[in-house]
Structure formats: structure tokens, C-alpha cells
């Protein structure tokens, strides 16, 4: 007569230990594969944004203005005379968002002044367009603190340890309806803030930068980068702001890389931030890049030889 034999307690514990070890070995590999996929998708997204800017340049002979805000830069804003529309809005037709573009009832030329965008119903409807192309898959720009949906943001002043931005937010629930972006034009060290404009980048307030203006070379100059909207504490804390693609067109590079502040380029990718260069290529820039090299790469014509490697 055959006698069935089961696991002993010791054998069962050994099997459980082996399975636990295998899971511990496999999980980091799975997580690494997922992050690699997220970074690849992010790189593809930001490249499409850069190519859209190239197409805009082909059509208008200049890159879209970083923002259509008050000029000269002052605290507050003349909402009856300044559209407050950012660079991404001008690029909509070049990544298959013609319908949203046609809803915008504000002129987007750098030299034209009209009332602020959120006072026009059709343009507000356009701002609700949501597309995955403008969102990094490693983060979620739609999850942030209450009433912190940003309609407009642009730098106006540099202080010893921080850069000051004009920030206009929309309260919930209307603010939550706006489409978001994680991709912003690079404004250079302080964009066009007086006294720092020699280091300005491709995008700034009412900019009309042309390829010929990028004298440092298109393969050496940052064009678009990632931003998450800031964190109130460590990397696991609540996001502060969600940035509307309609109104947040560019960020200055003053804060450097490595800190997830609301006013800096940053990402949820480990130790890197993706940037598109002016030639259309994309680089994952290490957050420990030399600070001066980072500033030089962000400017179009300060005349310094720079490299993106740390």
C-alpha cells in the first residue's frame, strides 16, 4: 500500500524562505524595468514638445514666447492688457491638438497685448484639454494641494537665496479642471530679470528667440525640461502646485537641479531630470551636474563652453 508524504514544517519554512528571497531579488529588477519604461516615455514626450517648437519656428521664424505677461516685469499683472499665455499653447497644432488651439480667443504673438486668458470662456474651455504627451508618467501633476492649480507663473526678481515668481492660482473645483504639463521652456539663469538677462535662455517673457540667437550652439543649449510643481517636504510628501499648460510656459534655471522646489526643474526619475536641447535631442541630466555648467547650458549666448556631464 502506497503512503502519501507531505511537507514537514521545516521543509515548508525552507520553501517559504526561498520564495521570499526570489521575490526580494526580482522586485528591484521589476521596479527598475518600470522606471526605465517611464523614463523612455518621458523622453519621447519631451522630444515631441521640442519638435513642435521647431515646427513653430518654421512657420513663424521664431520660437513661441515663454509667456505673454507684463513687460517690464513688475509684481502683479495688468490683466486687461496681458494675455498670460505660455509657450505650450502656441505648440498645440504641432502635436495634434488643433481643436483646443482653435478655442483660444487670444492673440499669441509676442508683440500683441490683449486681456488675460482666464477672462474668456472659450479660452478657459481650451485650457481644460488634457493629453498624456504633456505629462511625465513618473509623476501625476493632477494631484497637489487644494487650490494650488497655477494659471500663470513667471519670474520677476532674484534674491540671494531664491527667485521670486508672480504666481496666479485658481481655486478648486475649477482649478482642477485645467489641463496640466510637466514640461517647461528653459529661461536661463534668471530669464529676462533686469541685471541677469545676459544669461537668458530660449524662453522668457514675450520672447521671440530665433535659431540664429542660440550662439552657444543648439546641441549645447537646453530648450525644455521637466518640473513637478514642488514638494512641501521630502520626496514622498504632497506636491504643492499643478501647472496649467495654458499659463505656465517656462521656468528660470536659478535654483539649479537636485531640489524639488516649485520654482525649479525637477523630476521623479532617480537622480536625473530629462531635458530637450535646442537641436531636438534629449538628455537625462544628472542632478549633481556642476552648477555653473548647468547655468551655461541654459543660456543662449553668454559665450561659455559648457557640458552636461557632471
Steps between C-alpha positions, in 0.01 A plus 500: 500500500639848393529755772478874398756724659455880544737784592645510843489830683871551445468435126207742476697771675794444264273531195346821638848642564609416145190662352556808717860525382396471134235770543755726668735449207234549233321808639789745445540369147129545431507850648808588297332376182189706575709812565693443177169484313376818670819686419489384138142625466592830664792542260269437207246754634749780548656431162158546337463834678842611373419395144171692524704809591714440191185485288382826655832657409461377142156661481567831681882530483530512880431276798178571691519758779565351842206695633287802410519681831568853621798672342700640675494240775310624804323344799142425404373524145281713276223251429335735251812523285700177535380159382703291745520216246804270507713339231321163487175660381668612178619145434162325511454469120835321472403208723148442371308730733358731233150497653625639832716755318201629306311565824764747620360850446818689576777609264823319587753722326777634722430861394121500546319590822151379588310421826599205717397155373290386797249779440388343171262202514616335177867522601418357843330207325815452292710491818313187613657291224694212655761296315747235615765655278542787747515277808801306626383145586721499810285765669144629515460878454128473576564407864606798708396720789150648502454825301853481357423470128729756334351710219809717453856502632808698397816628679535868591783531754811323628586510871817357660356154563184485290326619188168681528214411264168661427260210568129506418293201614144383444292369789338158484292352348564712188875481542499120495335506157799660329733286291848460647855481377831374640700659217619860497721720289841586647538866586870501587652608831248777569317524168457871416512631857693830477867452573497131411367508145847439352449141619145462370389185323276429204178585686416806707224760526386598147804333348540448125824302495627376164745224415759762409480638855625170648866590449621246757379224265172312482663176619629677814188695600210375711156561350232318705524327836291314756335649808275340760357806677697476822478287813430630849751268664685186403456313171192317629305806612206673336558690178444873545389622157347368180609702196256591225648459152305808395670741736829353621736518206850508646712487814828672581796274578614702803422232759724239336418129498455259787231676704130448431392861548201654323734738313751246368533231238464162671367150449400177670762305302784391731785754488424639152281761330418465131573797274450557130778696337452764232608254228208270593706237681418397859736446793445363847700753701646388832372703795858534627610684186745783568286804579689738269490250213124470547457877486719530190306227321175680576610826335499573129788744471714562809797362304613231743594148390283261699434128530208311652703223660560545877 
